Amino acid sequence: MGEIDRIEKYELAIKEMMRVIKKDGTLIITFPNLYSPYAAWRAFVFYPIVNFLKPIYYSILRRPQTPSLLSSFVKLYTGRSATELVKRYSGEVTDVVYYNFNVFLSPLDEILPRLSMWLTKRLEKYRSGKLRWLGSSFILKVKKVK
């Protein structure tokens, strides 16, 4: 299984994953969903603010800054763009499943974790329906065809 959302050279990573899989082999890979309000908020608002404020915080505390786990590079995908990407490298998408229907934007999801999880679980039933776009990520099941 691969997670692609924070790899700067994501096309190279997918090319290599597809290269090492045997013909008719399967790759399971996750992508962050461009249409998800939660994914877009974290990628383009919340994480940049945290990355900006972190040096100020450590400066006030007069402590050395710890390495950031929040990459400044983020690429979000649509189901169509992810499918086209794996097609370029001999992949055929056999299934798409959306997941993580968190609608509490950060930091509310961390302040109210029980409520956030309760609502997220209730929304999971829409992973294949009209509200699938609310899923912050989706999983592609990819078969190598060449």
N, C-alpha and C positions, 0 to 999 in steps of 0.2 A: 504494500500500500504506500502511496506517495502523497505528500501534501505539497502543493505547488505555490501557495500564495505569497511566500516571502523570498522566493528564489529569484535573484535578479536575472539570471540567464535561464529562465524557465523553459524556453524552447529547446535549448541544449539539453536540459534535464529530461524533458519528455522524449527527445530524440534518443537519448541514451537508454532510457527505460524501455522504449519500444525496440531498440536494437537488441537488448539482452533477453527479451522474451522470445520463446520459441513460437513458430507459426501455430496459430490457433490457441496460443497462450492468452492468459487474461491479466490485465492490469486494472487495479482499483486505485483511483486517484481522486482526491478531493480538490474542489475549487471554491473560493469565496464568491458569493453571488452578488454581482453588480447591482441587481435590482432590490436587494435587501436594505431597508433603512438602517438596520442594526450594523451590518457589515460596512456600509458606506460611512456611517457615523464614526465607527471605530477607526477605519482606515484613513479618513480624510479630515476628521475633526478631533476626536478624542486623543488618539495616539500622537498626532503632531503637537497638540497642546501639552501633553505630558512630557514629550521629548523637549519641548521648549522650556518648560518650567523646571525640569529636573536639575539643570546646572545652577539655577537660582536657588533652589531649595538646598542643595549641598553647599553652596557658597554661604548661605545664611547660617547653616549648621557648622560651617567650617570643618567639613569632613570631605575626604576624597570621594569623588563620584564613582559609583559602581557602574560596571558596564551595562548598557541598556539591552534589554531583551526585546525591545520594540524596534524593529527594523524601520528605517525611513522609507524603504522600498515596499510598495504594496501594489499588487495588480489584481483587480476584481474582474470576474468573467460573467458572461451570459452562458446559458446552456449551449446556444448556437456557436459562440466564439470558442468555447472549450472543445466542442465537437469538431469544428473546423481545424483546430490546432492539432488534435490527435490524428485526424485524417491525413494531414501532411506527412505523417511518419508511419503510415500503414496501419493505422488503428481504425476500428469500426466500433462505434458506441452501440452497446447492446442494452444498456439500461441507464437511467438517470433517476436519482433519488435525492430529494431536497431534505434538509434536516436543520436542526437548531433554530427553532422558530421563536427566538428571543426578541421580544418587542420592547423590552425595557432598555433604553439606551444607557450606556456607561456614563457615570458610575452608578446609576440606579440599580442595575442588575447585581452589583456587588453590595449595595446598601440594603436591598430587599431580596436576598437570594431565594428565600422560600417561595415568595410570591412570584418571582421571576421564573423559577423552575416549574411551579404549578401551572402557570399560564403557558410556558413553553411546551410542557407535556400535553396540554389540552389542544394546542395548535398542531401537533405532530400529525394528526389525522389528515391534515391538508397537504401532506408531502407530495401527493400526486394530483391534487385538484387545482382549482382556479387560484387558490391562495398560496401555491407553492413558492411564488416569488418572495414571500416573507421569510423563507428559510435563509439563514445567513450563509449557508454553504450548500453544495450539492456534490454527490458522489457520482462519478462516471465509471461504469463497468465497460472496459474496452477490450476488444478481441483483436489480436494481431492477425492481419489477413494476408500479408505477403511474406 
